[in-house]
Amino acid sequence: MTAPAVSIVIRCRDEARHVGPVLDAIFAQEDAPPFEVLALDSGSRDGTLAVLAHHPVRVEHLAADAFTFGRALNRGAQLARGAIVVYLSAHSRPLTRRWIAALAGPFAEPAVVAAFGRQVPVPGVNPIEALATTRLFPPSPPPGVRFSNANGAARRAAVLARPFDEEIPAAEDHLWACGVSPPERIAYVPEAAVAHSHPMTLGEWRFRFYINGLAAEYARRRRGVELPWGEDTLGRVLLGRAGAFARLAGALARRGEMRALARLPAYALARTVWFARGVREGTRRYGAAAP
């Protein structure tokens, strides 16, 4: 068989509710280069595998106890047959029929080693996350992040030569992007948009800010890299970020998002206390700083 130009790698675990519409959007693409879809499942028990079986998808497996975000990305690149690997979360639904064509387009330039698209909040998502997503992934460059594997692509050869870190608990995509230097570059392609959000409950906020704190210390101590949020200590957040929380409160009030406004203190608490806990745990777990 002729190898496809693009391999779309979808990481799955209990995504039966979302992965069907995502696959429908992928197989409705137009003007796309030849592509394959590879689903990398990590122990789904909710019917995800049955949904996958109704689509022309190659299903591979990564044991749940072996899963890390970086290991899944690397495994996907190893299994891929295309020269370009598109990484897509199982709940990131492409919004246009030229999503693949747009995301693959920048690779015509040899210097481009990766590209990523816009993420649009899912209607009805928590407004706090909707505002953050819109800020990080605007409709025109520059984005607020370096790279995202929820809707991003990379040259397979580049990932095989410099794999994603398999130990960092979060931000593996950002850490990988920190290793890209001129003349190589990462392209932002806002027209390659997907609908992507998380249900940002208090439990979700606590978990995410905690692992962000862990990741910041891992990057600093094991890799000698400062993540952008690495200095978000409790004192800095309380003193230097008070204005940001106030602006967020104002934006929610102007939009009439009273329920989200009422939950803002819980968000601020998770962002400060649980991030600080992650930093403390990372300091203990990862030891002395990298030279």
N, C-alpha and C positions, 0 to 999 in steps of 0.2 A: 504493500500500500504506500502511496505517496504521503510523506509526512506533512501534517498541517503546518501552516505558517504560525498559528497561534494556538496555545493551549490555555483554556480557561479552567483554573483550579478553584474549586469551591470547597471550603472547609465546612464540614457539617457535624453537628451533634444535636439531635432532637430539634430539627428545624422543619418538621412536617408541615407546620402552619404556613411557613414562608417560602420554602424552596420551590414549590410548584410554580407560583407566579414568576419567580426569578428565572426559572428554566424556560417558561413560556416566552418571556421577554427576550431571552438569549436566542432561542430558535426562531424568533420572528425578525432577526436582524437582516438588514439590507446592506449591499455594497461592502460586505465584510470579506476579508481574506479567508481562505480555507481554515477552519478551526475545529478543534475537538473540545469536549467538555469532560473534565475529570473531577469526580466528586471524591474527596478524601474524608471518609467518615470515621468518627472516633466514638463508637459505641452507642449509636442512636437506638432508642427503645420506643419511640413514639410514632412509628410509621414512616419515618424519613426514608428508609430503604425501599419501602413500597412505592413511595412517590417517585424516587429516582428510577425505579424499574419501568416506569411508564414513559421514560424519555431516553433518547439515544445517548446515554451517559456511561462513561467508563467509571466504575466504582472501585476504589481502592480503600484500604483500611490502615488506620494508625491507632494502636491500642490507647484507650483512655488514660491508662496509667503512664504511658510514654509521651503523652501530649504536652507540648509547649507550643506557643505561637510560632516561635522561630523554627522549631523542628518540623512543624506542619508545613511551613513555607518551603523549607529546604527539601522535604520529602516530595512536595508537589513539583518542584523544579526537577528533581531526579527522575520522576515518573513521566514528566511532560515529553511530548514529541515535537512540539513547536519551538521555534527559535525565540519567540516572545511568549512569556508566561504572564497571563492576566490573573491576578489574585482578586477574588470576589467573595465577600461574606455571603453566607447563605440567606441573609435577610437584606441584602443590597439589591434592589430591583432596578435594572436599567430603565431609564425614562424615555429613551428615543430608539428608533430603529437603526441609527447609525452610531450607536455606542461603541461597538467594537472597532468600526472604521476610524472613529475619532480617537480612541485610545491608542490604536496601533499607528496612527499617522505620524507622530513625531519620530518614530524609529527610522524613518527614511533618512534622518540626519545621523550619521555615524557617532557623533558625540553624545547622543541621548542614550543613557543606559537604563532609564526608568521614566515612567510617566504616570500621572494619577489624575483622576477626574473629580468633578464636583460632587458633593453629597448634599442632598436636599432633605430637610426634615420631613418625616412622614406626617401627613395631616393628623392632627389630634394629639401629637406627641407632647410631652411636657414642655411648656413654653420656655423654660430655663434652658433646656438642651437645644431647642429650636434656635434660640438666639445665638448660642455658642456655635452651633453647626454653621449657621449663616455667616458668622464672623470668620470661622476657620476656612470655609470653602465658599468664597464669594463668587458671584457670576462673572467676574473678570479678575485677572491676576493683579497683585500677587496674593497667593493663599497665605493663611496663617500657620501652616505646617509645611514641613519639608517633603513629606511623602506619606501615603496611607495605603496599607494593603487591604483595606475594606473595599477599595475600588482603585486598584493600581496595577501597573504592569512593569515588567523588567525583562531585560535580555537574559535568557536562560544561561548563557555563557557567563554573564556577570555574576549571577547568583551562585553558580557552581564554583567559580573562581574565588568568590568572597561571600560565603554563606551568611545567612542571618544568624545572629547570636541565638543559641538554643537554650540559654540559661536565664536570660533577663526575663523577669515576670511580666513585663509590659513594655510598650514603646520599642519593640524590636524593629519596626519599620523606620522609626526616626533614627535609631542608633545606626542602622544600615546606611541610611541616607547621609549621616555624618561622615561616612567614609568616601563619599563621592566628591571629587575635587576636579577643578578645571584641568584639561579641556572637557572632561566628562560633565554631563549635567542631567538634571531631572526636570522634565517638562510638566507644567500644570495645564490640563486640558478641561476647562470648565464645561465645554459642550458634551463631554462624555459623562453625563450626570446620572446618578442613581438616587433612589429614595432610600435613606438609611437613617435609622434612629435607634436608640435604646430606651427601654422603659425606666427612666431615671427615678426610681423610688429611693427612699432613704437607704435601704439595703444595698441597692446598686451604687449609689453615691459613695457609701462607706467603702465598699469593695474596690471601686475604681480609684478613689483617691489614695487608699491604702497601698494598692499595688503600684500606683504612680510614685509614691514615696519610696517603696522598695526599689523600683526601677531606677530612680534618680541616684540612689546610693550605689546600686550595682554598676551603673554606667560610670560613676565617678571613681569608685574604688577598684573595679575590675578592669575597666577599659580606659580610664583617664579622660572620659568625655563628660562635659557638663550639659545635661538636658535643660531646655529652656525654663522648666518649672523647678529645677533642682534646688533653687534657693528659696522656695516657698515655705520657709519655716513659719512657726506659729506667730512669732513676733513680727516677721515681715508682712504676713497676711493681715494681721490686725492693724498694723501701722500703715503699710504701704498699699494695701489692697482695699482699705475701707472705701476709698473713692470708687473702685470698680464695683463693689457690692452696691453702693448707693446708686451708681448709674444703671446697674441691672434692675434695681428696684424701681427706678424711674421709668425704664423702658417697659417693665411689666405693668406698671400703673397706667401708662399712656395707652397700652393695648387693652386695658380692662381685664387683665389676667389676675383676678383677685385670689383664686385658689393657688396659683403659682406663687403669688406674692406672699401668701400666708405660709408657704413652705420654704421661702427663701432662708429663714433662720436655720432650718434643718440642713439646707444645702451649704450654708456658710459654716455650720458646725462640722459637717463631714469634710469639707475642703480644708479646714484648719486642723481639727483634732485628729482625724483619721489619716490625713497626709503626714502629720507629725509622727504618728505611731509607725507608719511605714518607714519613715526616715530613721527612727530609732531602731526598729527591727533590722533595717538594712545595714546600719552601722554595726550592729552586733553580729549579723550574719556574714557580712562580706569582708570584715576585717579592715586592715590598713589600706589607705588610699593607694591607687596605682602610681608608679613613679612617673 
